[in-house]
């Protein structure tokens, strides 16, 4: 396949572990839809998500993207018979479709997709780390094994991509690949619904039976151990002692939700915490949040923080993963040490009680994300990367023509 000199479209086969609610799913849908024009032909392959994780399939279909589902691609640390079935299906698909580029996203898809692409002789292989599971998810033995596996998989890829500079630094520090093999391509989203979220102001509080003077602090995302919602609730207990009007919303779902509901009862804040499950009206949610919290122990670049910042809601986040690349402390948000409920609570209280500070940070944050995280910028960056990699393999995909095609649509 490597020797093809084509006038045909450049075919991209994109693989993600699952289209669960979150930034990676939105990212791959935007890429697939945005690059399915001009010189590109894009096909998205996805595995299966758990019911509690929510699904972004409706979002994909709304953007004209109908993914090919290989149900055997299941996100899990261990290898199982289904993984060999998934590997064979991916290999067969690649031999049939003959893509110029295979681009994988998330860990299990990255493992299966890169191996299948190497076996199928795909000319260009790319993998994106939206974060990583090299620490914080598993014990020391499993983490060491994952690092060893990622080092081997890096040899099969022409380029690794990260969504933030800090994630790239982590990969280099763990010896996954040399810095020159890793490109940083930030996420890209349609932020317009959040830029105009003010029109929904007051609706969420009315839904919850709250008054205008009540303060709302929220967290958005999967209820999963690495997100550390327990820290959010520990901070909430401290916040209400200083701000009696404070209430809290937990948007999202997951297997740990019953444990969190029990924790809220034990902390005596049940009447102040609203567990809302998955919601599709996130601009409406953000419109009434006074502060959004990201309490994770590890992160890539959380879409919830970007969307909140675009809507004019200040963010308080733990200083982990790609968050320091997203937030400049005390200018575009607040960063606190991970697993420190007291520091998290203090920063939230500062924003709830100092309206001038909250407004200044919110204004700076909105300006920052509007410049950095657009779909248009994402498409330009990825087109440039693909064009460079294809040129090295002597595959005819002129960057100038591709850019012109993207700009015309």
C-alpha positions as CSV (number, residue, x, y, z in Angstrom):
1,X,0.0,0.0,0.0
2,X,2.9,2.4,0.7
3,X,3.7,3.0,-2.9
4,X,0.4,4.3,-4.1
5,X,0.6,7.6,-6.0
6,X,-3.0,8.6,-5.8
7,X,-5.3,11.2,-7.3
8,X,-8.1,9.6,-5.3
9,X,-9.2,10.9,-2.0
10,X,-7.0,10.4,1.1
11,X,-8.8,7.8,3.1
12,X,-8.6,8.1,6.9
13,X,-9.7,5.2,9.1
14,X,-10.3,6.6,12.7
15,X,-10.7,4.2,15.6
16,X,-11.9,5.1,19.2
17,X,-12.5,2.7,22.0
18,X,-16.1,3.9,22.6
19,X,-18.3,6.9,21.9
20,X,-19.1,7.5,25.6
21,X,-20.0,11.0,26.7
22,X,-16.8,13.1,26.9
23,X,-14.2,15.1,25.0
24,X,-12.5,12.3,23.0
25,X,-15.9,11.2,21.4
26,X,-16.7,14.8,20.5
27,X,-13.2,15.3,19.2
28,X,-13.2,12.3,16.8
29,X,-16.7,13.1,15.6
30,X,-15.6,16.7,14.8
31,X,-12.5,15.4,13.0
32,X,-14.4,12.7,11.0
33,X,-17.1,15.2,10.0
34,X,-14.8,18.1,9.3
35,X,-12.3,16.1,7.2
36,X,-15.0,14.2,5.3
37,X,-14.7,16.8,2.5
38,X,-12.3,17.9,-0.1
39,X,-9.4,15.5,-0.6
40,X,-10.4,13.4,2.5
41,X,-12.7,10.4,3.0
42,X,-13.2,9.6,6.6
43,X,-14.5,6.4,8.3
44,X,-15.0,6.2,12.0
45,X,-14.8,2.9,13.9
46,X,-16.0,2.6,17.5
47,X,-16.3,0.0,20.2
48,X,-19.1,-0.4,22.7
49,X,-19.7,1.8,25.7
50,X,-21.2,0.8,29.1
51,X,-24.8,2.0,29.7
52,X,-23.8,4.2,32.7
53,X,-21.3,6.1,30.6
54,X,-23.8,7.6,28.2
55,X,-23.4,7.6,24.4
56,X,-22.5,10.3,21.9
57,X,-24.0,8.3,19.0
58,X,-26.8,10.9,18.6
59,X,-24.2,13.6,18.3
60,X,-22.3,11.7,15.7
61,X,-25.4,11.1,13.6
62,X,-26.3,14.8,13.9
63,X,-23.0,15.6,12.3
64,X,-23.5,13.2,9.5
65,X,-21.1,10.6,10.9
66,X,-22.4,7.0,11.1
67,X,-19.7,4.9,12.9
68,X,-18.9,1.3,12.1
69,X,-19.3,-0.5,15.4
70,X,-17.1,-3.3,16.4
71,X,-18.7,-4.4,19.7
72,X,-15.7,-6.5,20.7
73,X,-13.6,-3.4,21.2
74,X,-14.1,-3.1,25.0
75,X,-12.1,-0.7,27.2
76,X,-10.4,-2.9,29.8
77,X,-6.9,-3.5,31.0
78,X,-6.8,-7.2,30.4
79,X,-6.7,-9.1,27.1
80,X,-9.7,-11.4,26.5
81,X,-10.8,-13.6,23.6
82,X,-13.0,-10.7,22.3
83,X,-9.8,-8.6,21.7
84,X,-8.5,-11.2,19.2
85,X,-11.9,-11.1,17.5
86,X,-11.7,-7.3,17.4
87,X,-8.1,-7.4,16.1
88,X,-9.2,-9.7,13.2
89,X,-12.2,-7.5,12.3
90,X,-10.0,-4.4,12.3
91,X,-7.4,-6.1,10.2
92,X,-10.0,-7.3,7.7
93,X,-11.6,-3.9,7.5
94,X,-8.2,-2.3,6.8
95,X,-7.4,-4.9,4.1
96,X,-10.8,-4.2,2.5
97,X,-10.8,-0.4,2.8
98,X,-7.1,0.1,2.2
99,X,-6.8,3.4,4.1
100,X,-3.8,5.8,3.7
101,X,-4.0,6.7,7.4
102,X,-5.1,4.8,10.5
103,X,-5.5,7.2,13.4
104,X,-6.4,5.6,16.8
105,X,-7.7,7.3,19.9
106,X,-7.8,6.0,23.5
107,X,-5.8,3.2,25.0
108,X,-7.5,-0.1,23.9
109,X,-8.3,1.2,20.4
110,X,-4.7,2.4,20.2
111,X,-3.5,-1.1,21.1
112,X,-5.7,-3.0,18.8
113,X,-5.8,-0.5,16.0
114,X,-2.0,0.0,15.8
115,X,-1.3,-3.7,15.8
116,X,-3.9,-4.3,13.1
117,X,-2.6,-1.4,11.0
118,X,1.0,-2.6,11.2
119,X,-0.1,-6.1,10.2
120,X,-2.2,-4.7,7.3
121,X,0.7,-2.6,6.0
122,X,-1.1,0.7,6.4
123,X,1.2,3.5,5.2
124,X,0.7,6.0,8.0
125,X,-0.2,5.1,11.6
126,X,-1.1,7.8,14.2
127,X,-2.2,7.5,17.8
128,X,-3.7,10.3,20.0
129,X,-3.3,10.3,23.7
130,X,-6.3,12.3,25.1
131,X,-4.7,11.7,28.5
132,X,-3.0,8.6,29.6
133,X,-3.4,5.7,31.9
134,X,0.3,5.4,32.7
135,X,-0.3,6.5,36.3
136,X,-3.3,7.0,38.6
137,X,-5.5,4.3,37.2
138,X,-3.8,1.1,38.2
139,X,-1.3,-0.3,40.7
140,X,2.5,0.0,40.2
141,X,2.9,-3.4,38.5
142,X,0.1,-2.8,35.9
143,X,1.2,0.7,35.3
144,X,4.8,-0.5,34.6
145,X,3.4,-3.1,32.2
146,X,1.3,-0.5,30.4
147,X,4.3,1.8,30.0
148,X,6.3,-1.2,28.5
149,X,3.4,-1.9,26.1
150,X,3.1,1.7,25.0
151,X,6.8,1.9,24.3
152,X,6.4,-1.1,21.9
153,X,3.3,0.3,20.3
154,X,5.1,3.6,19.7
155,X,7.5,1.8,17.4
156,X,4.6,0.9,15.2
157,X,3.3,4.5,14.9
158,X,4.6,7.2,12.5
159,X,3.5,9.9,15.0
160,X,2.1,10.2,18.4
161,X,-0.3,13.1,19.2
162,X,-1.2,14.6,22.6
163,X,-3.9,17.1,23.4
164,X,-1.6,19.2,25.7
165,X,2.0,19.9,26.2
166,X,2.0,18.4,29.7
167,X,0.7,15.0,28.4
168,X,3.6,15.1,25.9
169,X,6.1,15.8,28.7
170,X,4.7,12.8,30.6
171,X,5.1,10.5,27.6
172,X,8.7,11.6,27.2
173,X,9.4,11.2,30.9
174,X,8.0,7.7,30.9
175,X,10.2,6.8,27.8
176,X,7.2,6.1,25.5
177,X,8.9,8.0,22.7
178,X,11.3,10.8,22.0
179,X,9.9,14.4,21.9
180,X,10.4,14.8,18.2
181,X,8.0,11.9,17.5
182,X,5.2,13.5,19.5
183,X,3.0,16.4,18.2
184,X,0.7,18.5,20.3
185,X,-2.7,19.1,18.7
186,X,-5.2,20.7,21.1
187,X,-8.9,19.7,21.1
188,X,-11.4,21.5,18.9
189,X,-15.1,22.1,19.6
190,X,-18.1,24.0,18.4
191,X,-18.3,26.5,21.3
192,X,-21.0,28.7,19.9
193,X,-23.8,27.2,22.1
194,X,-21.7,28.0,25.2
195,X,-20.8,31.5,24.0
196,X,-24.5,32.3,23.9
197,X,-25.4,30.4,27.1
198,X,-26.5,33.6,28.9
199,X,-29.9,33.4,27.3
200,X,-30.6,30.4,29.6
201,X,-29.7,32.2,32.7
202,X,-32.0,31.4,35.6
203,X,-33.6,28.3,34.0
204,X,-31.6,25.7,35.9
205,X,-32.2,27.3,39.3
206,X,-35.9,27.5,38.6
207,X,-35.9,23.8,37.7
208,X,-34.1,22.9,40.9
209,X,-36.4,25.2,43.0
210,X,-33.6,27.6,43.9
211,X,-33.7,31.3,44.2
212,X,-31.6,33.8,42.3
213,X,-29.3,34.5,45.3
214,X,-28.4,30.8,45.7
215,X,-24.9,29.9,44.5
216,X,-24.4,26.8,42.3
217,X,-21.2,24.8,42.1
218,X,-21.1,22.0,39.6
219,X,-19.1,19.0,38.3
220,X,-19.6,17.4,34.9
221,X,-18.4,14.0,33.7
222,X,-18.3,10.3,34.3
223,X,-18.6,9.2,37.9
224,X,-15.4,7.2,37.8
225,X,-12.6,6.8,40.3
226,X,-10.0,8.9,38.5
227,X,-12.5,11.8,38.4
228,X,-12.5,11.8,42.3
229,X,-16.1,13.0,42.8
230,X,-15.6,12.2,46.5
231,X,-13.1,15.1,46.7
232,X,-15.8,17.4,45.3
233,X,-18.3,16.4,48.0
234,X,-15.7,16.7,50.7
235,X,-15.0,20.3,49.5
236,X,-18.8,20.9,49.3
237,X,-19.1,20.2,53.0
238,X,-16.5,22.8,53.7
239,X,-17.9,25.3,51.3
240,X,-21.4,25.4,52.9
241,X,-19.9,26.4,56.2
242,X,-18.6,29.6,54.6
243,X,-21.3,30.2,52.0
244,X,-24.7,29.1,53.4
245,X,-26.4,29.8,50.0
246,X,-24.2,27.2,48.2
247,X,-25.8,24.3,46.4
248,X,-24.1,21.6,44.2
249,X,-25.0,19.8,41.0
250,X,-23.4,16.5,39.8
251,X,-24.0,16.1,36.1
252,X,-23.1,12.6,34.8
253,X,-23.4,9.0,35.8
254,X,-21.4,5.9,36.6
255,X,-21.1,2.9,38.8
256,X,-19.9,5.0,41.8
257,X,-23.1,7.1,41.9
258,X,-24.7,5.2,44.8
259,X,-21.5,5.5,46.8
260,X,-21.5,9.3,46.3
261,X,-25.1,9.6,47.3
262,X,-24.3,7.7,50.5
263,X,-21.3,10.0,51.0
264,X,-23.5,13.1,50.6
265,X,-25.9,11.7,53.3
266,X,-23.1,11.0,55.7
267,X,-21.7,14.5,55.2
268,X,-25.1,16.0,55.9
269,X,-25.4,17.8,52.6
270,X,-28.0,15.7,50.8
271,X,-30.4,18.6,50.6
272,X,-27.8,20.7,48.9
273,X,-26.6,18.2,46.3
274,X,-28.5,17.4,43.1
275,X,-27.5,14.3,41.2
276,X,-28.7,15.0,37.6
277,X,-27.5,12.1,35.5
278,X,-26.5,12.7,31.9
279,X,-27.8,15.9,30.4
280,X,-27.8,17.2,26.8
281,X,-28.5,20.8,27.7
282,X,-25.0,21.6,29.0
283,X,-25.1,25.3,27.8
284,X,-28.2,25.7,30.0
285,X,-26.4,24.0,32.9
286,X,-23.3,26.2,32.5
287,X,-25.5,29.3,32.3
288,X,-26.4,29.0,36.0
289,X,-23.2,27.7,37.4
290,X,-21.2,30.1,39.5
291,X,-18.2,27.8,39.6
292,X,-17.3,24.5,37.8
293,X,-15.0,22.1,39.5
294,X,-12.6,19.5,38.0
295,X,-11.5,17.3,40.9
296,X,-9.7,14.6,39.0
297,X,-6.5,12.8,40.0
298,X,-5.4,12.6,36.3
299,X,-6.8,14.3,33.2
300,X,-6.0,15.1,29.6
301,X,-7.9,18.3,28.6
302,X,-11.4,18.0,30.1
303,X,-14.1,19.3,27.7
304,X,-16.3,20.2,30.7
305,X,-13.8,22.9,31.7
306,X,-13.5,24.3,28.1
307,X,-17.2,24.5,27.8
308,X,-17.7,26.2,31.1
309,X,-14.9,28.7,30.3
310,X,-16.6,29.5,27.0
311,X,-19.9,30.1,28.8
312,X,-18.3,32.6,31.2
313,X,-18.2,30.2,34.2
314,X,-14.9,30.3,36.2
315,X,-13.3,26.9,36.8
316,X,-11.4,25.5,39.8
317,X,-9.4,22.4,38.9
318,X,-6.7,20.1,40.3
319,X,-3.2,20.7,39.0
320,X,-2.9,17.4,37.1
321,X,-2.4,16.2,33.5
322,X,-3.2,18.8,30.9
323,X,-5.1,21.2,33.2
324,X,-2.1,23.5,33.7
325,X,-1.9,23.9,29.9
326,X,-5.6,24.9,29.8
327,X,-5.7,27.1,32.9
328,X,-3.4,29.9,34.0
329,X,-3.8,30.0,37.8
330,X,-5.5,33.2,39.0
331,X,-5.8,34.5,35.5
332,X,-8.1,32.1,33.5
333,X,-9.1,29.9,36.5
334,X,-7.8,28.4,39.7
335,X,-5.5,25.4,40.1
336,X,-5.2,23.5,43.4
337,X,-3.2,20.5,44.5
338,X,-4.8,17.1,43.8
339,X,-6.7,15.4,46.6
340,X,-6.7,18.5,48.8
341,X,-10.3,19.2,49.8
342,X,-9.4,22.2,51.9
343,X,-7.5,24.0,49.1
344,X,-10.3,23.2,46.6
345,X,-13.0,24.6,49.0
346,X,-11.0,27.8,49.6
347,X,-10.6,28.5,45.9
348,X,-14.3,27.9,45.3
349,X,-15.2,30.2,48.2
350,X,-13.0,32.9,46.9
351,X,-14.9,33.0,43.6
352,X,-18.3,32.7,45.3
353,X,-17.6,35.6,47.6
354,X,-15.6,37.9,45.3
355,X,-17.8,38.8,42.3
356,X,-15.1,41.1,40.8
357,X,-12.5,38.3,40.9
358,X,-15.0,35.8,39.4
359,X,-15.9,38.1,36.6
360,X,-12.3,38.9,35.7
361,X,-11.3,35.2,35.6
362,X,-14.4,34.3,33.6
363,X,-13.7,37.0,31.0
364,X,-10.1,36.0,30.6
365,X,-11.1,32.3,30.4
366,X,-13.7,32.9,27.7
367,X,-11.2,34.9,25.6
368,X,-8.6,32.2,26.0
369,X,-10.6,29.1,24.9
370,X,-12.3,30.9,22.0
371,X,-8.8,31.4,20.4
372,X,-7.4,28.0,21.2
373,X,-10.1,25.3,20.9
374,X,-12.1,25.9,17.7
375,X,-12.9,23.1,15.2
376,X,-11.4,25.2,12.4
377,X,-8.1,25.3,14.1
378,X,-8.2,21.6,14.8
379,X,-8.9,20.7,11.2
380,X,-6.0,22.9,10.0
381,X,-3.6,21.3,12.4
382,X,-4.6,17.8,11.6
383,X,-4.6,18.4,7.9
384,X,-1.0,19.8,8.1
385,X,0.1,16.8,10.2
386,X,-1.4,14.2,7.8
387,X,0.0,16.0,4.8
388,X,3.5,16.0,6.3
389,X,3.3,12.3,7.1
390,X,1.9,11.3,3.8
391,X,4.5,13.2,1.9
392,X,7.2,11.3,3.8
393,X,5.7,8.1,2.3
394,X,5.5,9.6,-1.2
395,X,1.7,9.6,-1.2
396,X,0.2,12.4,-3.2
397,X,-1.8,14.6,-0.8
398,X,-0.9,18.3,-1.4
399,X,-1.4,20.3,1.7
400,X,-2.3,23.4,-0.2
401,X,-5.1,21.7,-2.1
402,X,-6.5,20.0,1.0
403,X,-6.6,23.3,2.9
404,X,-8.3,25.0,0.0
405,X,-11.0,22.3,0.0
406,X,-11.5,22.6,3.7
407,X,-11.9,26.4,3.5
408,X,-14.4,26.2,0.6
409,X,-16.8,24.0,2.6
